[in-house]
């Protein structure tokens, strides 16, 4: 897999430091409990979801939000392509099990704006973000909020982002949304939060 990072001037940088930074990010969900881990990235292909995702991107921009237990939240979602709905449910069940949360918040959104284009850490304890279509969330190199180098989370990969409220001695994960409007693209993004969700913005 190629690791692509971009500086503000648009030049592509692929070097040993970037590869080392990427390799330090664990893939196992339970690794998030480690105080030294601010982000977990689970590789995942969404090739089979390309067609249903493209169908959703043909509609007007939307933001579907559902809350409650996993079953309650899934029942609140609108009529979605079955493959995407089943995938959301599987991720929600795993997330609820990992966090021990009986109340979650699901957001499925078509993003066409430059929202959350500045690097930030979320005001929550733990947040799941995955992109079904379009460019994925961008993470700061070495989790340095001042870094000019951003790593592009591949479309389909599942990220568990530690927030500012996760716990003492746990650093949050710094990231941003790619500027969809500037890039002229549409994104289909899923975000799952615990009840601790307290963010002022809606990022992904």
N, C-alpha and C positions, 0 to 999 in steps of 0.2 A: 504494500500500500504506500502510495506517495504521501508525504506529509507536506502540505502546502501552507505557507505563511505569507502574509503580505504586509509590507510597510505602507505608510501613508502615500508614498510616491508611486505605489503600484508595482514596484519591482518584486519579483518572486525570489524568496530566499529558502534554499534547502541546504542545511548544513548539519554537522554533527551535533551541535548544541540542541537543535530542534528535535532531532531524532532521539537524543537522550532524554529530553523533557517528555516526549511522547511515551517512551518506553517506561518511564517512572509512574505512569498513570495505570493503576490496577484495573482489571476487568471484572473481578468478582464483586458482587454487590455487598457482601458482608465485610469487605475491606474498608467500607466507609466508616466503620466504627473506630478505625485507627486514627489517633490524633494527628498523625503525620499525613493523612490522606484527606484532601479537600475535594477530590473529584474522582469518580469511578466512571469509566467508559466501557460499555459492553458492545463489542462489534455485532452488527446485525445487518442482514441484507433485507431490503424491502422491494426487491424486484417484482415479487408477486403482487405488491400493492400499488405498483405504478399506475395501472389503468384506473382503479377506483379512486386513487388520489387525484389523478388528472381530471376525473369527472367532478370531484368536489371543487377543484380550482376553476372550473368553468362557471361556477355560480358567482353571485356578488360576494364581496368580502364578508366574513361572518366571524363571530366568536361565540361558541357554545360552551356554557359553564354549567356544571352539575356538581352537587354536593351530597354528602351523606355516607352511608355505608357503600361498599363497592356495588352491591346489588341496587341500592337506591339511586346512586349516581348514574349507573349505566342505564337505568330505566328512564332517567330524565333526558338523556341525549336524544336528539331528533333521529329520524330515519336515516341511517348511514349505510354505506356498502357493508355487507356482512363481514367481509374480510377485515375491514378496518375496525368495526365494532368488536369483533372477537379479539383482535389484537389489543385494543384498548383495555378490554376486560382482563386479559391475561396480565398485562403490565400493572394494572391497578391492583389485582390480587397479590402479585408479588411485592408491590410497593407497600401495601397495607400490612402484609406479613412481616416485611423487613422492619418497618417503623413501629409495629404494634399498634397501629392507628385504626380505630373503628369508624373514623370519619375522615373522608378524603375530599379533595376538590379537583375535579377534572376540567381542563380547558382545552378544547380543540378549536384552533383558530386559523383562518386564512389571513396571512399577513402580506400587505402590499406597501407598507409605509416604512419610514426610517425610525420606528420606535426603538428605544433602548439601544441606540447606536454607540453610547458611551460605556466604557468598561465599568462594571459595578458588581457588587455582591448582594444577593437577595436578602430581604428581611423575613426570613423563615428559617426553619431548622433544616429541612431537606427537601429538595425539589427534583423531580424527574423531568427531563426534557428530551424529546426525540422529534426529528423532522422527517415527515413522510415524503415531502416533495420540496424542491428548491434548496438553496444553500443552508447548511446547518449552522448551529450556534458557534460563535467564535470564542476561544478561550485564550487567556493571557499566558504567554510563555513563562514557564516556571511559576505560574500563579502570581506574577508580579503585576499589580494594578497599573504601574507606570510603564510597562513594556510596550514598545512600538510594534512588537512582533505578535501576531495572533495566529493561533492554530485553528484550522477549520475542522470542526467536528463533522465527519462524513455523514451524508444523508442516510438515515436509517439507524445509525448507531444510537444507543441509549446512554444518556448521561445522568448521573446522580450528582447533583451540585449541592455541596454543603452551604448553608446560609449562615448569616450572622448570629442566629439564635440557636445554632446546633448545640453549643455547650462550651464551657470554659476550656481554654487551651486547644480549641479546634478552630483552625483558620478557615474562613469561608472561601469559596471558589469565585474568582473574578472572571467575568465573561461579558459578552455583549451579543446583541442580535445583529446580523449583517444588514446593511442598509438596502432593503428590498427596493425601495423607490428609486434610489440612485442607480441600482443595478438593473432596474427594469424587469424584475422577476416577481413571481408569486411564491409564497411559502405556505406549506401546510404543516402546522406545528402542534404537538401534543404536550401539555404540561400537567403534571400531577403533583399536588401539594398535600401536606398533612393539615390538620385543623389549626396548626400554628401559623399558617399563612398570614402574613401581616404586611406584605409588600405594597408600596404605594403605586408601583407601576405594574404593567402586564407584559413581561418580557419572555423571550424564548429563543 
